[in-house]
């Protein structure tokens, strides 16, 4: 499926590297770009005994909406300069509350682009939003590192373990893989025996889509799968990773699997995930 519609969660601060990446991808694919600006309304702590000023909540909401409007205006100007057809939406949500107001905007798009948590310029609820969109929206998610960088798409890595989530990530990434000059399927050794050569099945599938694929089976380090992937990205000059996103839900709190969480914490290139 071609990418014709991209939604990006607009950063409220910083250099808008995520929006730049989304618009660059929209340029290359001819997609429509939607910038979603989130207005985070504050919560009055329950332990405060003294009554809050009557206009406190309204003033805070007005400020949140202004911040979202300013971010949206910056996105619109970037889209205009990039020559990309775009629109801006605003979602209001309670800080610390449910992410439904954001997730509902993400369900009817081909790809959601969102920035990695930036410790120097933190965005409200960023980690929770990434998790919620990945597990609830039903669409692939591209997480862009806060250090920035473009999307040259010359050397793309597929982290493959044969799982359903990895399969969904491959299907979601196909339009991007077809833009790449080189596609490598990386398989981390598990020690389990399997019939035939590892990766033969996915190499055959991707070849039928016109892709020339290299299969690379690497040993599993004692430190885990995430380190194997991150080290490979660094050593081989990878531009993007496509991989499954793991996790489960417990009382509306999403918990990433270890490899997923570690990669999102230490990533240096965009990561496309599906769940």
ABEGO torsion letter per residue (X at the ends): XBBABBBBBBBABEAGAAAAAAAAAAAAAGBBBBBBBBBBBBBBBAABABBBBAAAAAAAAAAAAAAAAAAAAAAAAAAAAAGBBBBBBBBBBBBGBBAAAAAAAAABBABBBBBBBBAABBBBGAAAAAAAAAAAAGBBBBBBBAAEEBBAGABBBBBBAGBAAAAAAAAAAAAAAAABABBBBBBBBAGBBBBEBBGAAAAAAAAAAGBBBBBBBBBBBAAEAAAAAAAAAAAAGBABBBBBBBEBBBGGBBBBBAAAAAAAAABABBBBBBX
